[in-house]
């Protein structure tokens, strides 16, 4: 079993309030969940109105497949043009 974790740091330049930020994040999270069947949540910068850190997690039996799906998540986030991807990082943990 392989657990893949993707950390996304995004900036939401159009956001001028926490309400506007939540609206963008809800659209983003729903689209990612529906497209890839992964878990996604805001994991940092909760009170900053124009910046967010998202965690995306996926479990599968092959690291290559997990890596491909998480790469596609990054591509989708960038293509939605709701935010600017500032940084992303990926980690994998293997369990027997």
C-alpha positions as CSV (number, residue, x, y, z in Angstrom):
1,X,0.0,0.0,0.0
2,X,1.2,3.5,-0.9
3,X,0.0,6.7,0.6
4,X,0.7,9.8,-1.4
5,X,0.4,13.3,0.2
6,X,0.5,16.4,-1.9
7,X,0.9,19.8,-0.3
8,X,-0.3,22.8,-2.3
9,X,0.4,26.4,-1.3
10,X,-1.8,28.8,-3.3
11,X,-2.4,32.5,-3.5
12,X,-5.9,33.8,-4.2
13,X,-5.2,37.3,-5.6
14,X,-8.9,38.2,-6.2
15,X,-9.9,37.4,-2.6
16,X,-10.6,40.4,-0.4
17,X,-12.2,38.5,2.5
18,X,-12.4,35.1,4.2
19,X,-15.8,34.6,2.6
20,X,-14.4,35.1,-0.9
21,X,-11.5,32.7,0.0
22,X,-13.8,30.0,1.2
23,X,-15.9,30.3,-2.0
24,X,-12.8,29.7,-4.2
25,X,-11.6,26.9,-2.0
26,X,-14.9,25.1,-2.0
27,X,-15.0,25.3,-5.9
28,X,-11.5,24.0,-6.1
29,X,-11.9,21.2,-3.5
30,X,-15.2,20.0,-5.1
31,X,-13.7,19.9,-8.6
32,X,-10.6,18.0,-7.4
33,X,-12.6,15.5,-5.4
34,X,-15.0,14.8,-8.2
35,X,-12.3,14.4,-10.8
36,X,-9.8,12.2,-8.9
37,X,-11.6,10.7,-5.9
38,X,-8.9,12.0,-3.5
39,X,-9.1,13.6,-0.1
40,X,-8.5,17.3,0.0
41,X,-8.6,19.8,2.9
42,X,-7.3,23.2,3.9
43,X,-4.5,22.4,6.3
44,X,-2.9,25.8,6.9
45,X,-3.2,29.6,6.7
46,X,-6.9,29.3,7.7
47,X,-7.2,32.9,8.8
48,X,-5.3,34.5,5.9
49,X,-7.8,35.8,3.4
50,X,-5.6,35.5,0.2
51,X,-3.4,32.5,0.9
52,X,-4.1,28.8,1.6
53,X,-2.3,25.6,2.2
54,X,-4.1,22.5,0.9
55,X,-3.4,18.9,1.6
56,X,-4.3,16.2,-0.9
57,X,-4.1,12.5,0.0
58,X,-4.4,9.3,-2.1
59,X,-4.0,5.6,-1.2
60,X,-3.3,3.0,-3.9
61,X,-1.2,-0.1,-4.4
62,X,1.4,1.5,-6.8
63,X,3.5,4.6,-6.3
64,X,3.6,5.3,-10.0
65,X,-0.2,5.5,-10.2
66,X,-0.4,7.7,-7.1
67,X,2.3,10.0,-8.5
68,X,0.4,10.3,-11.8
69,X,-2.9,11.2,-10.2
70,X,-1.3,13.7,-7.8
71,X,0.5,15.3,-10.8
72,X,-2.9,15.6,-12.5
73,X,-4.3,17.3,-9.4
74,X,-1.6,19.9,-9.7
75,X,-2.3,20.4,-13.4
76,X,-6.1,20.8,-12.7
77,X,-5.5,23.4,-10.0
78,X,-3.3,25.4,-12.3
79,X,-5.7,25.1,-15.2
80,X,-8.7,26.3,-13.2
81,X,-7.3,29.9,-12.9
82,X,-9.0,30.4,-9.6
83,X,-5.7,30.8,-7.8
84,X,-1.9,31.0,-8.3
85,X,0.1,27.9,-7.3
86,X,3.0,29.2,-5.3
87,X,4.5,25.8,-4.3
88,X,3.8,22.1,-4.3
89,X,5.5,19.1,-2.8
90,X,4.8,15.4,-2.7
91,X,5.7,12.6,-0.3
92,X,5.0,8.9,-0.4
93,X,4.8,6.4,2.4
94,X,4.9,2.7,1.8
95,X,3.2,0.1,4.1
96,X,3.4,-3.7,3.8
